[in-house]
Structure formats: C-alpha cells, structure tokens
Amino acid sequence: MSTYEARLAALRAQLKKEQLDGFVVPICDEHMSEYVGDYAQRLGWLTGFGGSAGSAVVLSEQAAIFTDGRYTLQVREQVDGKNWQYVGVPQTSIADWLHEYAPGGARIGYDAWVHTKGWVESATKALAAKGAELVAVKSNPIDRVWAEQPQKSVAKLIVHDTQYAGQSSAEKRAAVAEWLTANTLDSTVISALDSVAWLLNIRGSDVSNTPVALSFVLAHADGTADLFVAPEKIDDAVRAHLGNAVRLRDPSEFVPELRSMEGKRIAVDPDRAVAAIFGALHAGGAHIIEARDPTILPKAVKNPIEQSGHRAAQARDGAALSRFLHWMRETAYKGELNELSAAARLKAFREDTGMLKDLSFDTISATGPNGAHCHYKVDESTNRDIEPNSIYLVDSGGQYLDGTTDVTRTIWVGPGDPTAEMQDRFTRVLKGHIALASAVFPEGTRGAQLDSLARASLWQAGLDYAHGTGHGVGSFLAVHEGPQRIAKFAGGQAGSDEPLQAGMILSNEPGYYKSGEYGIRIENLVLVEERQIAGAEGRYFGFETLTFAPIEKNLVDVSLLNADELRWWNDYHIKVLAIVGPQLEGEALAWATEACAGLVQTNAP
C-alpha cells in the first residue's frame, strides 16, 4: 500500500469512528486564503496534489478530486487514478457530484472553518434531495490522522511603514468606520489575511510567499478595532504602531466575542468569511448583514504612493530578470542546467538587489512538456534538464517593501532555430498580449469584456488557453488579489464582472500550451489609468505597462505582426532599455541592447 493509499484508508477509518459516510476536503484555511500555511495543506497531504486550488470528496467506497483547467495534466500525474476520480470544475461542482454519488441517508462531514456559507447551503440542498445530510464536524478528521501535521506559525508581525502604504492605519480604519456608520452597522468582520494586513498596515510571514499573519479583525463604527492574534507574535514596535485604538485579543476569544454580539448589526463578507463565523454570530443573536469586505476595493485601487512604489519595484525586478535572461542566453544551450538550478539562479539575481523579502510565489520553471502545465511546480521528482533547442518558460515574482511583482518570459534555448509552429503560437500569444496592453475602454468596463482581446488571434487558429488572462496584484501583499480579474465570464467567476478603476493593477498573461511538448506565456503587470481623449463622451481608461524586461525575439514570426503591433514591440523595448539599461553593465548591458533592438519588416499586414 502506497503512502497516499494508507492515508486515504486512515481517513476512512476515522470517518467510520465518527459515524460519517464521507468528508469534503478543500485547499483552504480559516481565512479562505488562496495560498495557505503548511498546517492547512490537508488536500496535498491526503492526495499528493501540489496545486493551489482544488478539493476532494471521500466516501466509504469512492473518492473524487476536483480541479479546474489549470491543473488538468498535473492532477493526473500527482494523484493516483486507481483511488481517485478526476472531476473538472466548474463543469461539475462538488454539490453536483454529491447529489449523484452520495448514498441515500448518508452523513457527509465538513469543517465549517474551511467552507463558505454559500457552499454549505448548496451542498446541503444537493444532499437533501438524496435524503442525505451535511454534518459540521467539531474538529477536522484529517487533523486526527495527520501524525506530523505542522504547527501554525508563531513568527512576529512587522510594521508596514506609511512611506510604502501611503495611508495610515488610522485613516483606513476611519474610512471603514464611515462606511459602517453610513450603512447603520455596528461592526464588520475582517477575516481575509491580506485585508487584515492592509487595514492595520502590518505584515507577517505565516504563509509562504505572502507577507501576512494569521489573525482576525473586528472593525467598529467608532474607528477602533479588535485584533485577534497569538500574543507571542506581537512585539513592542507593533504594539506601539497599533496604538490604543486597536485592542489585542487572544485568538481563543474570537468565537466568544462573535457569540456576544446579540442585537448588533454586523457586516460579514459571504465570499471571504467561513461558515463558522456566520454560525457563531447567528448563535449569539447578531443581525448579520452580508456585504463585501469594505477594505477590498480600497486595497485594489492603489494610491499614488503605492503606484510609485510598484514602478520602483518593477524596475528593480526587471533588471534582475534581465540579468537572468542574459545568463540563460550564455549558459542554457550548453545543456548543463535544469529547472531547479535555473529557478535558484533567478532567485539569486533578485536577492542581489538587497531588497528582496521573499518570492511572490513558487517560481514556475518549466522546460519542454513541463511547460504545458499552466501552473507547474518543479520539485526533485519532476525536475527536467533544460535541453538545447527547446522552449523554457519561467513565471516568477518577488516581494519587495514597495511592491509585488509577477512576470513570465518564454525563452528559446538554442543553438538551433525554433519550429515554424512554435513561432506561430508564440506570436499569436504576443498579439493577444499587445491587444490587451493597447486597449482603451469606457468607464464601467469589466474584465470579462476585455478577455477576448487577448484570445482573438489564438481563436482564429482554433486555439485557446485554460486560465484567466489577468488577476489583481497587491502592494507587498498577495500576488493574486481581487476583486478585479480579466477572464471569461463563466459560471460567475469572481472578479470577472468587477468594473475596472484607475489605480487597479492587473496581470496581462495570455498563453498557449501544447500537451506533452511545450508551453508559452507572456506576462507583464499593468496599471489602469485614465486616458484623455479629445471629444470623448465620458471617462475612458487604458493600461500603463509596469513590467520591463526583454521579450524573446527569436520566437517571433514578424510577418504575423501588423504595423501597430510592430510599433508597440519597438516602443516597449525602447522603454525596457531606458529603465533596465542603467542598472546593467558589461556583457549583460550589451546583451540587453541587442535584445531590445527594434523589429523590422517591410510587408506588415
């Protein structure tokens, strides 16, 4: 019996002890985080799946794992199909699957601290139709059988200075208080970790690559707040920063406090607060008003200080990436590198800036067929040599005090030439990237309305990609930040219907992936800015590109670019050299000068 078969058997035995016929296992924590601490990696421990999004359902005789299109290949390589059924979402939801496979009268367990209220309601309804019921467990059964489960981090909080935040915590709390008062509310629950960090201008290191601390906040209409955080995480500097208006409370007091709010009008975000929070408030007699976390939009719309910081971080990061691209050009074709060694060298270039605090996510360092996995994660078991005459994709980013970066470059590793197909696919991705970067759109435009711009050239060849085109990015916070998103509006995907506003930062990252052969993605970050158009009727917006590093010239089929696209390429690389060039010297500068030289063609379509 393999390790994962043994773990599945242990969970089933525990469920039997608890008189449960099944259990639902998401990748999630008590804060509905995308990236979670090691202690909450229950799905990975149970199945071996290493992606950042997914769920599983374990019944006594069947088990299924649910992933979206980003992980179609990865889940099949990491999770044993003999024990698990692969289910694609959003085509099939967990509720749909339970309705089909849960036996009549079954008791299906769930942990109310890792699911939303909406999910609980839909799953309850689906099971009721089969005469089955959803049962909240007192403690997670996986925690009972996970012998070496990591402990929660006790790392200290740090102060995020106003010189980077651009606004004090007192000002942010006052704005929340004003919102509460305007809506006749007493308090709001802030449970998303990046929202807590943004509101109080604090950061932490409790989650890999995301500078947040495990904590909850109750913000009140008088501008005060209660911060529920482990006392060992607080030092005098943080205590002084928070001041008397922020009361420090032990995490054990959070649920009792929620239960003590009888008659109070409490705002809770149904998309970001777990079902257990709603349950505690309901049990205490609070009047619950479902409303979006009031920090979400202000956090997404970067103030001038944050915008300036992002530009500085991007320029610094672009130079580090350019040094890496030069190094790859000089070494990769020799066949002495692999995915892990390349990722390590890129991290070293970022560390050489002296300002890197962390990576913003695990670097996607992928060569050949591994590049066809949209969200590939390299480790010792998957590590491939970077072979001559192949495509190498690197998606990476850094966390700096003044900004968070995220950039993808696709490289041709010589010494030979790429195939005509590779050039065609790369150029179609490039055309989509340019189309989105060049977009001008009226106020009120949603990300879903722009998504097809990035896909149109691929669609013309009968091609597409199975991930969103753009996500929000934080300021020394989460690399994936809402509410804005550029993606197909399918099944009400969060953020796709959010109007874009000046000050929002998004990624621009179309791609193409040929299963078993290679992957292509070109990603820059962009800032939504207002555009002044003579005679415009209403407000219009466009994108300021923030990321500057050379794009692979050898993969471009120039004949596919029209005059406007050619002009964008040349203008972009003039800016790359102007921003990155002064930070380079010697051979790296000479390489960058050549890499940024303009493209020319005489028969632009």
Buried (B, 14 or more C-beta within 10 A) or exposed (E): EEEBEEBBEBBBEBBEEBEBBBBBBBBBBBBBBBBBBBBBBBBBBBBBBBBBBBBBBBBEEBBBBBBBBBBBBBBBBBBEEEBBBBBBBEEEBBBBBBBEBBBEEBBBBBBBBBBBBEBBBBBBEBBEEBEBBBBBBEEBBBBBBBEEBEEBBEBBBBBBEBEBBBBEBEEBBBBBBEBBEEBEBBBBBBBBBBBBBBBBBBBBBBBBBBBBBBBBBBBBBBBBBBBBBBEEBBEEEBEEBBEEBBEBBEBEEBBEBBBEBEEBBBBBBBBBBBBBBBBBBBEBEBBBBEBBBBBBBBBBBBBEBBBBBBBBBBBBBBBBBBBBBBBBBEBBBEBEBBBBBBBEBBBBBBEEBEBBBBBBBBBBBBBBBBBBBBBBBBEEEBBBBBBEBBBBBBBBBBBBBBBBBBBBBBBBBBEEEBEEEBBBBBBBBBBBBBBBBBBEBEEEBBBBBBBBBBBBBBEEEEBBBBBBBBBBBBBBBBBBBBBBBBBBBEEEBEBBBBBBBBBBBBBBBBBBBBEEBBBBBBBBBBBBEEBEEEEEEEEBBBBBBBBBBBBBBBBBBBEBBEEEBBBBBBEBBEEBBEBBBEBBEEEBBEBBEEBBBEBEBEEBE
